[in-house]
Amino acid sequence: MKKTVTRTYYFDGELLGTADFVRDQQYVRDVFIAQNAALLSAGVVDGLAGSVSNRTVMIGPGLAIDARGFPIIVPSPISLDVAADPAGGLFNLTIAYSDSIQSKTPKDKLRANHTIVEQPLLALSPAAAQAAVTTAIVLGTVKVDGATVTFTNDGRQFARLKLAPPTAAAQPPAPQPGPAQPQLSPDAPVTIKGPLTVGDPLTGTAVPVSAPLVAQIDFTQRKDSHAAASFGFSSGASASGTLAIGKAGAAGEFVFLELSHNGTAVWSIDQDGTVHTASDARLKRDIADIDNALLSVSRLRPVSFRAQGGALRIGVLAQDLEHVLPQSVRTEASGVKSVAYGDLIGVLVKAVQEMARRIDALEQQLSERDAAPDKDPIP
């Protein structure tokens, strides 16, 4: 980069020459390449995919940045004919910046067209040779074996975002003992160890495996779930599940979380904290009325307790409920028991109904007794 960056100062009545306009052109280029060099390492930014037809290597449209920060723009496919020499071996296919000035186009032609054309150059260099300091970008490897020419992406040079190191004042506090956390690196991808994977949805015929994460910035962009983020599993054709985060509800409300099974929403929590659980009759089978609900409720043992977090709670103990409503208690593989508190709603409603019928019967008996004449009136 130049020691100074200058641009032309314009004013009314000024007599402008070629140098004045070239200075402005150069100013824009200087700023542009300085930004590129500061933000990106040399390599392919987008596209520039390769293919081979007979002995011609084709490179598709794309963009690369060289070590100086120069953009190498390929707006339409370009090609390189592999001649009989080199006779064989492995070669790096490179691309470098060039234009009609660097390619020694005669000045009279440049003046006639009033145009400088950028002309990226493809070249082959021996892959085994020690790479010299160059501004060329490696696009892949060309193998020449007699009349056969093949191209692979081996050795392809990609541009990476440069992250400035933090200043001493911005250093984070010393980490506390605990599990290692993934760290960002300017030149290396982030690796997260654990069951979370990122990629396309997973499928299988056995039990569900680690679920992939699919995230979008705007939930309106996901046409399948309309969610800001979602992840799920698919186990063959028999079972699938999805957890959606940040979803537009059917009534226009905002849904924080929604769980779906085989495409049907089974549980969700709205923006106001309202919880919805699927209870459609079409999703149920073996429907039967509850008997002796009042007796079951009388055998329950409501308790207050402190959870492991120290908060005071009210509920029931799974071991107690298991003796009354065993179908509402689940035992995990670890032996820890959990309670389906939603099941208690149906039992409580039926118990209230049974109690209401008893009260109605008692009130009827009292009413009939009060209406009957005294058999032994007082004289």
C-alpha positions in Angstrom: 0.0 0.0 0.0 1.2 3.5 -0.7 2.5 5.7 2.1 -0.2 8.3 1.4 -3.8 7.9 0.1 -4.9 10.9 -2.0 -7.9 11.9 -4.1 -8.6 14.8 -6.3 -9.9 18.1 -5.0 -12.5 19.6 -7.3 -13.5 23.2 -7.7 -15.4 25.4 -10.2 -13.3 26.5 -13.2 -10.7 23.8 -12.6 -8.8 22.5 -15.6 -8.7 18.7 -15.2 -6.3 16.3 -16.8 -5.8 12.6 -17.1 -3.8 12.4 -13.9 -6.7 14.0 -11.9 -9.1 11.2 -12.9 -6.5 8.5 -12.5 -5.8 9.7 -9.0 -9.5 9.2 -8.0 -9.6 5.8 -9.6 -6.4 4.8 -7.7 -7.9 6.2 -4.5 -10.9 3.9 -4.7 -8.7 0.9 -5.5 -6.2 1.7 -2.7 -9.0 1.9 -0.1 -10.7 -1.3 -1.5 -7.6 -3.5 -1.5 -6.5 -2.2 1.9 -9.8 -3.2 3.4 -9.6 -6.6 1.7 -6.1 -7.2 2.9 -7.0 -6.3 6.4 -10.2 -8.4 6.6 -9.4 -11.5 4.6 -6.5 -13.8 4.0 -5.7 -14.7 0.4 -8.0 -17.4 -1.2 -11.3 -18.2 -2.8 -14.2 -16.2 -1.4 -17.0 -17.7 -3.6 -17.5 -20.0 -6.5 -14.6 -20.7 -8.9 -15.6 -24.4 -9.2 -13.5 -26.5 -11.6 -14.3 -29.2 -14.2 -12.5 -30.9 -17.1 -13.6 -31.5 -20.7 -11.0 -33.5 -22.7 -7.8 -31.6 -22.0 -9.5 -28.3 -21.1 -9.9 -27.2 -17.5 -13.0 -25.0 -17.0 -13.4 -22.6 -14.0 -16.8 -21.2 -13.2 -17.7 -17.7 -12.1 -16.6 -16.6 -8.6 -14.4 -14.3 -6.5 -11.0 -14.6 -4.9 -8.8 -12.2 -3.0 -5.0 -12.3 -3.5 -2.3 -11.6 -0.9 -2.3 -7.9 -1.8 -6.0 -7.5 -1.3 -6.7 -7.4 -5.1 -10.1 -8.9 -6.0 -9.9 -11.5 -8.7 -13.4 -11.4 -10.2 -14.5 -14.0 -12.7 -18.0 -13.0 -14.1 -18.2 -15.8 -16.6 -16.4 -19.2 -17.1 -12.8 -19.2 -18.1 -10.7 -22.1 -19.4 -7.1 -23.4 -19.7 -6.0 -25.8 -22.3 -3.6 -28.4 -21.0 -1.1 -29.0 -23.8 0.8 -32.2 -24.5 3.6 -30.7 -22.3 3.6 -31.1 -19.3 3.5 -34.8 -20.3 2.3 -36.0 -16.9 2.2 -35.5 -13.2 0.4 -33.4 -10.6 0.1 -29.7 -10.9 -1.5 -26.9 -8.9 -4.1 -24.9 -10.9 -3.8 -21.2 -9.9 -5.6 -18.0 -10.7 -4.0 -14.6 -10.5 -5.1 -11.0 -11.1 -4.3 -9.4 -14.4 -5.8 -6.8 -16.7 -5.3 -5.4 -20.2 -2.6 -3.0 -19.0 -0.5 -5.8 -17.4 -1.0 -8.0 -20.4 0.7 -5.3 -22.5 -2.3 -4.4 -24.6 -1.2 -1.7 -27.1 -2.0 1.8 -25.9 -3.8 2.7 -29.1 -6.3 -0.1 -28.5 -6.8 1.0 -25.0 -7.4 4.6 -26.2 -9.8 3.3 -28.9 -11.9 1.4 -26.4 -11.6 3.7 -23.4 -11.6 0.5 -21.4 -9.3 -1.5 -19.1 -10.4 -5.1 -19.0 -9.7 -7.3 -16.1 -8.3 -10.7 -17.3 -7.7 -13.3 -14.5 -5.0 -15.7 -15.5 -5.1 -19.5 -15.0 -1.8 -21.4 -14.8 -0.3 -24.7 -13.9 2.7 -25.1 -11.5 4.3 -28.4 -10.4 2.5 -29.5 -7.1 5.7 -31.0 -5.7 7.8 -27.9 -6.2 8.4 -25.6 -3.3 5.8 -22.8 -3.6 7.5 -19.4 -4.2 6.1 -16.2 -2.8 3.3 -15.4 -5.2 -0.1 -13.6 -5.4 -1.7 -16.5 -7.3 -4.5 -18.5 -5.6 -4.6 -22.3 -5.7 -7.9 -23.6 -7.0 -7.1 -27.3 -7.0 -5.0 -30.0 -8.4 -4.7 -31.1 -12.0 -3.5 -34.6 -12.8 -2.1 -35.3 -16.2 -1.8 -38.9 -17.2 -1.1 -39.2 -20.9 -4.3 -38.1 -22.7 -6.3 -38.1 -19.4 -6.7 -34.8 -17.5 -8.5 -34.8 -14.1 -9.3 -31.9 -11.7 -9.8 -32.1 -7.9 -10.2 -29.6 -5.1 -7.1 -30.9 -3.3 -5.1 -28.0 -1.9 -7.8 -25.4 -2.7 -7.0 -22.1 -1.0 -9.9 -20.5 0.8 -10.0 -16.9 2.1 -10.6 -16.7 5.9 -11.8 -13.8 8.0 -9.1 -12.2 10.0 -10.0 -11.4 13.6 -7.9 -8.8 15.3 -6.5 -10.0 18.7 -8.1 -8.4 21.7 -6.2 -5.6 23.5 -4.8 -6.1 26.9 -7.6 -4.0 28.5 -10.2 -6.2 26.8 -8.8 -9.5 27.9 -11.5 -11.8 29.5 -11.2 -12.8 33.1 -9.2 -16.0 33.9 -11.5 -19.0 33.3 -12.8 -20.8 36.4 -12.3 -24.6 36.8 -14.9 -26.5 34.9 -15.6 -28.1 31.5 -13.6 -26.8 28.6 -15.4 -24.3 26.4 -14.9 -24.0 22.6 -12.7 -21.0 21.7 -12.9 -18.8 18.6 -9.7 -18.9 16.4 -9.0 -16.5 13.5 -7.8 -19.3 11.2 -9.6 -22.5 12.5 -13.2 -23.6 12.6 -15.0 -23.9 15.9 -15.4 -27.4 17.2 -18.1 -28.2 19.8 -17.8 -31.5 21.6 -21.0 -33.1 22.6 -24.3 -34.5 21.2 -25.1 -31.3 19.2 -24.4 -31.6 15.5 -24.9 -29.0 12.8 -26.0 -30.0 9.3 -28.8 -31.6 7.4 -31.7 -33.4 9.2 -30.6 -36.9 10.3 -32.5 -40.0 9.3 -32.3 -43.6 10.3 -34.3 -46.8 10.8 -33.2 -47.4 14.4 -33.6 -45.2 17.5 -33.2 -41.4 17.1 -29.6 -40.2 17.3 -28.1 -36.7 18.0 -30.4 -34.1 16.5 -29.1 -31.5 14.1 -29.6 -27.8 14.7 -31.1 -25.6 11.9 -31.3 -21.9 12.6 -32.5 -18.9 10.7 -32.4 -15.1 11.6 -36.0 -14.5 10.7 -38.7 -17.1 11.5 -40.7 -16.1 8.5 -37.9 -17.5 6.3 -38.6 -21.1 7.4 -41.7 -22.2 5.5 -41.9 -25.6 7.1 -42.0 -24.5 10.8 -41.9 -20.7 10.6 -39.5 -20.9 13.5 -36.4 -18.9 14.4 -34.7 -22.2 15.1 -35.6 -25.8 15.2 -34.1 -29.2 15.6 -35.5 -32.7 15.5 -35.1 -36.3 14.5 -36.5 -38.8 12.0 -36.4 -42.5 12.7 -37.4 -44.2 9.5 -41.0 -43.6 8.5 -42.5 -44.4 11.9 -41.5 -41.5 14.1 -40.2 -37.9 13.8 -40.0 -35.0 16.2 -39.2 -31.3 16.2 -38.6 -28.6 18.8 -39.3 -25.2 17.3 -38.1 -22.0 19.0 -39.7 -18.6 18.3 -42.7 -19.5 16.1 -45.8 -17.6 14.9 -48.9 -19.2 16.5 -52.1 -20.0 14.6 -53.9 -17.1 16.4 -51.1 -14.6 15.7 -49.5 -15.0 19.1 -45.8 -15.6 19.6 -44.9 -19.2 20.6 -41.6 -19.5 22.6 -41.4 -23.3 22.3 -43.4 -25.9 20.4 -42.9 -29.7 20.4 -44.2 -31.7 17.5 -44.5 -35.4 16.9 -45.1 -36.7 13.4 -46.1 -33.2 12.2 -48.6 -32.6 15.0 -48.0 -30.0 17.7 -48.2 -31.8 21.1 -47.0 -29.1 23.5 -46.3 -25.4 23.4 -45.8 -22.3 25.6 -47.0 -18.9 24.5 -45.7 -15.4 24.9 -47.8 -14.9 28.0 -46.7 -18.2 29.6 -49.8 -20.1 28.7 -49.0 -23.8 28.2 -51.0 -25.9 25.7 -51.0 -29.7 25.6 -52.5 -31.6 22.7 -55.8 -33.2 23.9 -57.7 -33.7 20.7 -60.1 -36.8 20.9 -58.7 -37.8 17.4 -55.3 -38.4 19.0 -56.6 -40.6 21.8 -57.7 -44.3 21.9 -59.1 -46.7 24.6 -61.1 -43.8 26.1 -62.9 -44.8 29.3 -64.5 -42.9 32.2 -62.7 -42.7 35.5 -64.3 -44.5 38.5 -63.8 -43.9 42.2 -61.9 -40.6 41.5 -62.9 -39.2 45.0 -61.4 -42.3 46.6 -58.2 -41.9 44.6 -58.0 -38.2 45.6 -58.5 -39.0 49.2 -55.5 -41.3 49.1 -53.2 -38.7 47.6 -50.7 -37.0 49.8 -50.1 -33.3 48.9 -46.9 -32.0 50.3 -44.7 -28.9 50.3 -41.0 -29.4 49.6 -37.8 -27.7 48.5 -36.4 -28.7 45.1 -32.7 -29.2 44.5 -32.5 -25.5 43.6 -33.8 -24.5 47.0 -37.2 -23.1 45.9 -40.3 -24.1 47.9 -42.8 -26.1 45.9 -46.1 -27.8 46.4 -47.0 -31.1 44.8 -46.9 -34.9 45.3 -44.2 -37.5 45.6 -43.8 -39.9 42.8 -43.5 -42.9 45.2 -46.8 -41.9 46.9 -48.6 -41.4 43.6 -47.4 -44.7 42.3 -49.5 -46.6 44.8 -52.7 -44.7 43.7 -52.2 -43.9 40.0 -49.3 -46.0 38.8 -50.0 -45.0 35.1 -49.1 -41.4 36.0 -45.6 -42.2 37.2 -42.6 -43.0 34.9 -39.3 -44.5 36.1 -36.3 -43.4 34.1 -33.3 -45.7 33.3 -31.5 -44.0 36.2 -34.2 -45.0 38.6 -35.5 -41.5 39.1 -39.3 -41.2 39.0 -41.3 -38.5 37.3 -45.0 -37.5 37.6 -47.4 -36.6 34.8 -49.1 -33.8 36.7 -51.5 -33.2 33.8 -53.1 -36.6 34.6 -54.2 -35.3 38.0 -56.5 -32.7 36.3 -58.9 -35.4 35.0 -58.9 -37.2 38.4 -59.6 -34.0 40.3 -62.4 -32.9 37.9 -64.1 -36.3 38.2 -63.7 -36.2 42.0 -65.4 -32.8 42.1 -68.2 -34.2 40.0 -68.7 -37.2 42.3 -68.7 -34.9 45.4 -71.2 -32.6 43.7 -73.5 -35.6 43.0 -73.3 -36.6 46.7 -74.1 -33.1 47.8 -77.0 -33.0 45.5 -78.3 -36.3 46.9 -78.0 -35.1 50.5 -79.7 -31.8 49.7 -82.5 -33.7 48.0 -82.9 -35.9 51.1 -83.0 -32.9 53.4 -85.5 -31.1 51.1 -87.8 -34.2 51.1 -87.6 -34.5 54.9 -88.4 -30.9 55.5 -91.4 -31.1 53.1 -93.0 -34.2 54.7 -95.7 -33.7 57.5 -94.8 -34.6 61.1 -96.1 -38.1 61.9 -96.4 -37.4 65.6 -97.5 -33.8 66.0 -97.2 -32.3 69.4 -100.6 -32.0 71.2 
